[in-house]
Amino acid sequence: MARKKSVTLFEDALKELEQLVSQLEQGDISLEESLKSFERGVTLTRICQKALQEAEQKVQILIEKNGTQTLEPFTDE
């Protein structure tokens, strides 16, 4: 259950962050609203970064074999 919650939290934060960026790019909001949106964006970015760091740690644990890591470079083919 915790895994599903963290995935949902990441996805929700990313979706909200994308909406904030879109609003800021349009430039139709006041300076004060822009600053509030920026502050919220910083918070959402931190949430996403934390979720990604946790995921990376889990991946590292999963790929560990016999006490040694067998990390391989990622190739996007």
Secondary structure, 3 states (H helix, E strand, C coil): CHHHHHHHHHHHHHHHHHHHHHHHHHCCCCHHHHHHHHHHHHHHHHHHHHHHHHHHHHHHHHHEECCEECCCCCCCC
